[in-house]
Amino acid sequence: MTDINTRFRGLLQRPYEPTFVPKNNGQLYFDVPDSYLTDHYRPFGAALQNRFGTNAQTRIPLPNITAPDLAYADAVSRRGGFSIFHPSHQRVASQLIELFLEQSNPDALTAMAVFVRDRVNGPLFQYALSVALMHRTDTRDVEIPSFLELFPDRYVDPAVFPQLREEGTLVDQGDRRAIEIPMNFTASDRVDEQRLAYWREDIGVNLHHWHWHLVYPARGPDRIVRKDRRGELFYYMHQQTMARYNIERFANGMPRVVAFRNFREAIPEAYFPKITRSSDGRSYPARHPNETLSDLKRVEDGVIVSIADMELWTTRIFEAIDNGFAQSSSNQRVPLDNDSGIDLLGNIVEASTLSVNPQYYGDLHNNGHNILGYIHDPDNSFLEGFGVVGDNTTAMRDPVFYRWHQHIDDIFVRHKQRLPAYTGQELAFNDVAVDSFEIQLNKANAPVNILLTFWQRSQVNLGTGLDFGPEGNLFATFTHIQHAPYSYRIRVNNRAGDTRRGTVRIFFGPKTNERGQTLPFREQRRLMVELDKFTVTLNAGANTIVRRSDQSSVSIPYERTFRNVAASSLTQNEAFQFCNCGWPNHMLLPKGSPDGIEYDFFVMVTDFAQDRVEDFDENVNCNDAHSFCGLRDRRYPDSRSMGYPFDRFTPGTIGSLLDFTKPYVNMLVTPVKIRFTNTVIARA
C-alpha cells in the first residue's frame, strides 16, 4: 500500500493538471474510475487509462463513492482567484475542510479528495486539503508542500517560467541549469519604497505568512479554529512583523510606517506587482499613486463593504477598548482584562469565528485587505480580480500591507496602554543575576558584539508547480538577505542555595531612527523584537549559557521554509507539518549597514515556576518556533503575555532601556553592531 505521504503530496502538486495525469515525475498514478471524471473527460475514460496508466511504478486504486454535493464551491470559480479574506471564500473553504475532516480514514479521504480536486478552484483545494491534513490525527505526518512548490507564480518574475519550460523540455534532467530569479523587478530605484523590496518580496517571509494562516485559520470548523490564545497570537505575530519591518526601514534610511487609519485619504504608495496567476494567466492588478478607497460593491464576488462600515466597526472596537469590555452576541459584558483581553480583542479585530459578536464588531481586518485589494475596481466594472494585498499568499509584498497592519497594531496598543505597568515583583527574579551578555560569530577569534549580514544565493525546485510542464526537477536561484551564524554567551549567577529553573528571553531593538536620533523608550519599546526564548537549569553559583542563533524559538531553518527535504536533518515524524510555521531564519536579523548600525540586545531571565504552563521539549518534533506558532494540540508554553516585558506601557520616568533594566539584576543590555557586506555568497 502506498504510504499516505506519497499519495497526498501527489494530490497537492500541479493542481490544475487533471488527477489522471501521473504525479511525482510520472511515478504515481491514481486509477480514477469513470464516475470520478469531470463531464469533459468522462467520454474518454478508457483512452485516458491506456494513455496515462501504463508506466507508473505506483498505482492507487479508488473505490466508487457517493458523489458529494459541491454546488457551494461554485462561489469560487475554478480558475479564478481564491482569498481567505473573502467572506464567501471563507464559507466555501470551511465546508470543504469539514468534508475532508469527516472522512473516516486516509483511504476515504484520498477518494474524496480525488473526486473534489478537478472540480474546484486549485488554491481553494490546496488550502482546504492542507488544513484538513494538518488537523487530522491520521494524516498529520504528511509533508505539506509549500505554496512556492504549488504556485510559484505568486513569488517569481513571470519571465522565469518560459526559461524553465525551455530548459525542462530540451535539456536532460541531469544537465539542466538553474534559472535566476531577478531581484527587485517590481520598480526602479527612483521609488523610495523599493529600498525595502528585498524584504517585502522575500519568498520566505511570504511563505511564513501563508503557513501561519494554515495553522491558525480564522474561519472553519470550530475544532480547527479554537486554539489556545489564537487571538493573541494573531496580534503578536503581526506586531513582531511590523517591528521588524520598521527596524528594516531605519536601516535603509526610511521613516517608520504611517498607519492607514483614515479610510478616506489618498494612498501615495503605488505597487505594480508584475506577477501572474497561472490558473487563468491574469496579472495581479497594480495600484497607482494616490488612489483612494471607494465602497466595495463586488456583488458577483460576494464582497460588499462600505467605508462607513469600516469606520463604524473601528469606532465600536475603540469603544470596547476604552470601556474595558466588549458586548457579546447575547448582550453580555465580556471584560477585556489582562488575562484574556488581548486574546478576545485579537479574535474581534481579525474577525475569526471566535469573535464574541461578529455582527456588531464586523470584519475589520479581513475587509481591510479586501477594500484595499479591490481599490482599482471596487464595483467590478472592469472584471479585474483582487490585488496582491487581497491574497494572504502575496499580501506582504505590497507596502500598503504594512500601513494597514500598523493601524491594526495601533488598535491593540490602545488596549495595552490601559493595562497597569509591570510591577517590580512581575519583572524581578530574586537571587538570580545576569553578570554578562555577549554575542559572537561562530568562528575562531571573531570579535564580540559584531554581527555580519550579506546577500546569499539559494536554489529552489519549482518543477512541481508547473502545470503541464516537463517532468523532473526545474531549479531556480534567488538572492536573499542572510546573516553569519552566531551564538549568545550569557553568564548567570544563581545566588540561591539550590537549583533554580529559569526562562531566558532575548530581544533586540533599534537605538536610533532613520536620521540617527536616539529613540525614547516609549518608542523603542514598541520596536523590541523577540529573538529567542528557552528554559535553563541554573545550578547554585555561576552558570555559563551558550545558545546558537539557529536554535531560535521564533524562526525555522531554510530547509523547512523551502521544504528542502533532502537537506533537512529532521526525522519524518511531523517534520513537514506544524513545524513549518515560523519566521525564516535568514531574516532573523536586520540588514544593518556597511559601516555598522548599533542595536540594543536585551536578555532577561525569569522564574520558570511563574512562567510554566506545561513542560515541553523544544528539541522534539516541531516545538522550536513556539513563540510565533505555539505548540500543536497543546497550550501556549508561556504564562506571560506575548511580548513580555515590552508589551505594556511604562512610567514616564523611564526614558531609556537602561532606565528600564537598572533596578533588575536579572536583566542586561549589550550594544551590538550589525555590518552589511554587499556581496553575494552562494549557499553551500
QUINORTA-V422013 format. One record per backbone hydrogen bond with DSSP energy under -1.0 kcal/mol. NH is the residue of the N-H (numbers start at 1). CO is the residue of the C=O. E is the energy in kcal/mol with one decimal. If there is no record, write none. Layout:
# QUINORTA-V422013
((NH/CO/E) (NH/CO/E))
This chain:
# QUINORTA-V422013
((7/3/-1.6) (8/4/-2.3) (9/5/-2.1) (10/6/-1.9) (11/7/-1.8) (12/8/-1.7) (13/9/-1.4) (14/464/-2.2) (17/14/-2.0) (21/18/-1.8) (23/28/-3.0) (27/24/-1.3) (28/23/-2.3) (29/58/-2.8) (31/60/-2.4) (32/30/-2.0) (36/33/-1.8) (42/38/-2.0) (44/41/-1.6) (45/42/-1.6) (48/44/-2.6) (49/45/-2.1) (50/46/-2.2) (51/47/-2.2) (52/48/-2.8) (53/49/-2.0) (58/27/-2.5) (60/29/-2.8) (73/70/-1.5) (74/71/-1.6) (75/72/-1.4) (76/73/-1.8) (80/77/-1.2) (86/83/-1.1) (90/86/-2.5) (91/87/-2.0) (92/88/-2.0) (93/89/-2.8) (94/90/-2.4) (95/91/-2.0) (96/92/-2.4) (97/93/-2.7) (98/94/-2.2) (99/95/-2.2) (100/96/-2.1) (101/97/-2.7) (102/98/-2.0) (109/105/-2.4) (110/106/-2.6) (111/107/-2.3) (112/108/-2.4) (113/109/-2.9) (114/110/-2.5) (115/111/-2.1) (116/112/-2.4) (117/113/-2.5) (119/116/-2.4) (125/121/-2.6) (126/122/-2.6) (127/123/-2.5) (128/124/-2.9) (129/125/-2.8) (130/126/-2.1) (131/127/-2.6) (132/128/-2.2) (133/129/-3.0) (134/130/-2.2) (135/131/-1.4) (136/132/-1.1) (142/139/-2.0) (144/576/-1.7) (150/146/-1.3) (151/147/-3.4) (154/151/-2.0) (155/152/-2.0) (156/152/-1.0) (160/157/-2.3) (161/158/-1.1) (164/160/-2.1) (165/161/-2.6) (166/162/-2.3) (167/163/-2.6) (168/164/-2.7) (169/165/-2.2) (170/166/-2.3) (171/167/-1.9) (175/172/-1.8) (176/173/-1.1) (179/475/-2.2) (181/477/-3.5) (191/188/-1.6) (194/191/-1.7) (195/192/-2.1) (196/193/-1.7) (197/194/-1.6) (199/196/-1.0) (200/196/-2.7) (201/197/-2.8) (202/199/-1.0) (206/202/-1.9) (207/203/-2.4) (208/204/-2.2) (209/205/-1.8) (210/206/-2.1) (211/207/-2.8) (212/208/-2.6) (213/209/-1.6) (215/211/-2.1) (216/212/-2.4) (224/221/-2.0) (225/221/-1.3) (226/222/-2.9) (227/225/-1.8) (230/227/-1.7) (233/229/-2.2) (234/230/-2.2) (235/231/-1.9) (236/232/-2.9) (237/233/-2.9) (238/234/-1.5) (239/235/-2.4) (240/236/-2.7) (241/237/-1.7) (242/238/-2.3) (243/239/-2.3) (244/240/-2.5) (245/241/-2.4) (246/242/-2.5) (247/243/-2.2) (248/244/-2.3) (249/245/-2.0) (250/246/-2.1) (251/247/-1.9) (253/250/-1.9) (254/249/-3.2) (260/403/-2.4) (261/259/-1.3) (265/262/-1.5) (267/291/-2.7) (271/287/-2.3) (277/282/-3.0) (281/277/-2.2) (284/275/-2.5) (287/271/-2.6) (290/267/-1.5) (291/288/-1.0) (296/305/-3.4) (297/378/-2.1) (298/303/-2.4) (299/297/-1.6) (303/298/-2.1) (305/296/-1.9) (310/306/-1.9) (311/307/-2.4) (312/308/-2.5) (313/309/-2.8) (314/310/-2.0) (315/311/-2.4) (316/312/-2.5) (317/313/-2.3) (318/314/-2.6) (319/315/-2.4) (320/316/-2.1) (321/317/-2.3) (322/318/-3.0) (323/319/-2.3) (324/320/-1.3) (325/320/-1.3) (326/334/-2.8) (328/332/-3.0) (329/356/-2.1) (331/328/-2.0) (334/326/-3.2) (336/324/-2.4) (337/335/-1.0) (341/337/-2.2) (344/340/-2.5) (345/341/-2.7) (346/342/-2.2) (347/343/-1.8) (348/344/-1.7) (349/345/-3.0) (350/346/-2.4) (352/347/-1.7) (353/218/-2.5) (355/352/-2.0) (361/357/-2.7) (362/358/-1.4) (365/349/-2.3) (367/363/-1.8) (368/364/-1.7) (369/365/-1.6) (370/366/-1.8) (371/367/-3.0) (372/368/-1.8) (373/369/-2.2) (374/370/-1.6) (375/372/-1.3) (377/374/-1.6) (380/377/-1.3) (387/373/-2.7) (390/387/-1.9) (391/388/-1.7) (394/391/-1.6) (395/391/-1.9) (397/394/-2.1) (398/395/-1.5) (401/398/-1.6) (403/399/-1.2) (404/400/-2.5) (405/401/-2.5) (406/402/-1.6) (407/403/-1.4) (408/404/-2.0) (409/405/-2.3) (410/406/-2.1) (411/407/-1.6) (412/408/-1.6) (413/409/-2.3) (414/410/-1.9) (415/411/-1.2) (416/412/-2.6) (417/413/-2.5) (418/415/-1.6) (419/416/-1.4) (427/423/-1.2) (428/424/-2.4) (432/429/-1.9) (433/493/-2.3) (434/665/-3.2) (435/491/-2.5) (436/491/-1.3) (438/489/-2.5) (440/487/-2.3) (442/485/-2.3) (443/441/-1.9) (446/443/-1.5) (449/439/-4.2) (451/673/-3.0) (453/675/-2.7) (454/482/-2.5) (455/679/-2.1) (456/480/-3.1) (457/681/-2.1) (458/478/-2.8) (460/476/-2.7) (462/474/-3.2) (465/462/-1.5) (466/463/-1.1) (467/465/-1.1) (469/466/-2.0) (476/460/-2.6) (477/179/-2.2) (478/458/-2.2) (480/456/-2.5) (482/454/-2.3) (484/452/-2.4) (487/440/-2.6) (488/547/-3.1) (489/438/-3.1) (490/545/-3.0) (491/436/-2.2) (492/543/-2.7) (493/433/-3.2) (494/541/-2.9) (495/431/-3.6) (500/538/-2.6) (502/536/-2.6) (503/606/-2.4) (504/534/-3.4) (505/604/-3.0) (506/532/-2.6) (507/602/-2.3) (508/529/-1.9) (509/600/-2.0) (513/517/-2.0) (516/513/-1.8) (519/511/-2.7) (521/655/-1.7) (523/520/-1.6) (524/520/-2.6) (525/521/-2.9) (527/524/-1.6) (528/525/-1.2) (529/508/-3.3) (531/506/-3.1) (532/506/-1.6) (534/504/-1.9) (536/502/-2.9) (538/500/-3.7) (541/494/-3.0) (543/492/-2.1) (545/490/-3.4) (547/488/-2.2) (549/486/-3.0) (551/548/-1.5) (552/549/-1.4) (556/583/-2.2) (560/557/-1.2) (561/557/-2.1) (562/558/-2.4) (564/559/-2.6) (565/563/-1.9) (577/574/-1.1) (580/577/-2.1) (581/578/-1.9) (583/554/-2.2) (585/556/-2.5) (587/584/-2.0) (588/585/-1.8) (593/674/-1.3) (597/674/-1.9) (599/672/-3.3) (600/509/-2.4) (601/670/-2.7) (602/507/-3.0) (603/668/-2.5) (604/505/-1.8) (605/666/-2.2) (606/503/-2.5) (608/501/-1.9) (610/607/-1.4) (611/607/-1.5) (612/608/-2.7) (620/617/-1.8) (623/620/-1.1) (627/553/-2.1) (629/625/-1.9) (630/626/-2.1) (634/631/-1.5) (639/611/-2.5) (644/641/-2.1) (646/643/-2.6) (654/651/-2.0) (660/656/-1.7) (661/657/-2.1) (662/658/-1.9) (664/661/-2.2) (667/664/-1.1) (668/603/-2.1) (670/601/-3.0) (672/599/-2.8) (673/449/-2.3) (674/597/-2.5) (675/451/-2.9) (676/593/-2.0) (677/453/-2.5) (679/677/-2.6) (681/455/-2.4) (683/457/-2.8))
